[in-house]
């Protein structure tokens, strides 16, 4: 019987929430400072992907292939 990856999935959800919360906090700080963003999605795209993000993308492709 296959094991569920509940704890890993929960960890991924928590990380996504933290990332979203941080992006929102930075956006509020920038708005308060008078800096307007042209493309809010561009924030963080220049950063390298973490191993967790890379693994998550690989899992998605595996699921889609099935």
C-alpha positions as CSV (number, residue, x, y, z in Angstrom):
1,X,0.0,0.0,0.0
2,X,1.3,3.4,-0.9
3,X,2.2,5.9,1.9
4,X,0.5,9.3,1.8
5,X,2.8,12.3,1.9
6,X,0.5,14.3,4.1
7,X,3.3,15.8,6.2
8,X,5.3,16.8,3.1
9,X,2.2,18.3,1.5
10,X,1.4,20.2,4.7
11,X,5.0,21.5,4.7
12,X,4.6,22.6,1.1
13,X,1.3,24.4,1.9
14,X,2.9,26.2,4.9
15,X,5.9,27.3,2.8
16,X,3.6,28.7,0.1
17,X,1.6,30.6,2.8
18,X,4.8,32.0,4.3
19,X,6.0,33.1,0.8
20,X,2.7,34.7,0.0
21,X,2.6,36.5,3.3
22,X,6.2,37.8,2.9
23,X,5.3,39.1,-0.6
24,X,2.3,40.9,0.7
25,X,4.3,42.4,3.5
26,X,6.9,43.7,1.1
27,X,4.2,45.1,-1.2
28,X,2.8,47.0,1.8
29,X,6.2,48.3,2.7
30,X,6.8,49.5,-0.8
31,X,3.5,51.1,-1.1
32,X,4.1,53.0,2.2
33,X,7.5,54.1,1.0
34,X,5.9,55.4,-2.2
35,X,7.5,52.8,-4.5
36,X,5.1,51.6,-7.2
37,X,5.6,48.2,-8.8
38,X,5.1,47.8,-12.5
39,X,4.9,44.0,-12.4
40,X,4.2,42.5,-8.9
41,X,4.7,38.9,-10.2
42,X,8.3,39.7,-11.1
43,X,9.2,39.8,-7.4
44,X,11.2,36.8,-6.6
45,X,11.4,35.4,-10.1
46,X,15.0,36.4,-10.3
47,X,15.8,34.3,-7.3
48,X,17.0,30.7,-7.9
49,X,14.5,28.0,-7.3
50,X,15.0,26.0,-4.1
51,X,15.3,22.2,-4.2
52,X,11.8,21.9,-2.8
53,X,10.3,23.9,-5.7
54,X,12.2,21.9,-8.2
55,X,11.1,18.6,-6.6
56,X,7.5,19.9,-6.6
57,X,7.6,20.7,-10.3
58,X,9.0,17.2,-11.0
59,X,6.2,15.6,-9.0
60,X,3.6,17.6,-11.0
61,X,5.1,16.5,-14.3
62,X,5.1,12.8,-13.1
63,X,1.5,13.1,-12.1
64,X,0.5,14.7,-15.4
65,X,2.3,12.0,-17.3
66,X,0.3,9.3,-15.4
